[in-house]
Amino acid sequence: MKQYKKLFSPLNKEVKYYYLLDEWFLNSNYKDVLDYIISVGCYYRFNYIPLKEFGLPIPKEEI
């Protein structure tokens, strides 16, 4: 993440990194993985891509 931020900073662009995870990671055994993702400044979602958060149009059937 640090490298991406360094690369894009001269372009004045914000960098966000998302992990798209399966429900497998909802198991409490993987809490440390989720905590790590957050600790390095990244985000995670389960089973869907957050189109609105990326500034992309949302198809009407998903609204």
QUILINHU-V781681 format. One record per residue. SS is DSSP state (H for helix, E for strand, - for the rest). PHI is phi in radians with two decimals (999 if undefined). OMEGA is omega in whole degrees, -180 to 180 (NA if undefined). Layout:
# QUILINHU-V781681
ss: <SS & SS>
phi: <PHI & PHI>
omega: <OMEGA & OMEGA>
This chain:
# QUILINHU-V781681
ss: <- & H & H & H & H & H & H & H & H & - & - & - & - & - & - & - & - & E & E & E & E & - & H & H & H & H & - & H & H & H & H & H & H & H & H & H & H & H & H & - & - & - & E & E & E & E & - & - & - & - & - & H & H & H & - & - & - & - & - & H & H & H & ->
phi: <999 & -1.04 & -1.16 & -1.10 & -1.09 & -1.12 & -1.14 & -1.63 & -1.07 & -1.11 & -1.55 & 1.02 & -2.03 & -1.44 & -2.00 & -2.26 & -2.06 & -1.96 & -1.77 & -1.72 & -1.94 & -1.46 & -1.04 & -0.88 & -1.38 & -1.31 & -1.08 & -1.04 & -1.11 & -1.83 & -1.00 & -1.10 & -1.16 & -1.13 & -1.08 & -1.12 & -0.97 & -1.16 & -1.10 & -1.66 & 1.45 & -1.87 & -2.20 & -2.49 & -2.42 & -1.93 & 1.10 & -2.66 & -1.79 & -1.34 & -0.95 & -1.08 & -1.14 & -1.58 & 1.31 & -1.69 & -1.16 & -1.75 & -1.02 & -0.99 & -1.22 & -1.66 & -1.32>
omega: <-180 & -179 & 178 & 179 & 179 & -179 & -174 & -178 & 177 & 180 & -178 & -180 & 177 & 180 & 173 & -179 & -179 & 170 & 175 & -172 & 174 & 178 & 177 & -177 & 173 & 178 & -177 & 177 & -177 & 179 & 179 & 177 & 180 & 177 & 179 & -180 & 179 & -176 & 179 & 175 & 180 & -179 & 175 & 176 & 179 & 168 & 176 & 177 & -176 & -175 & -178 & 180 & 178 & -179 & -180 & 179 & 179 & 177 & -176 & -179 & 178 & -177 & NA>
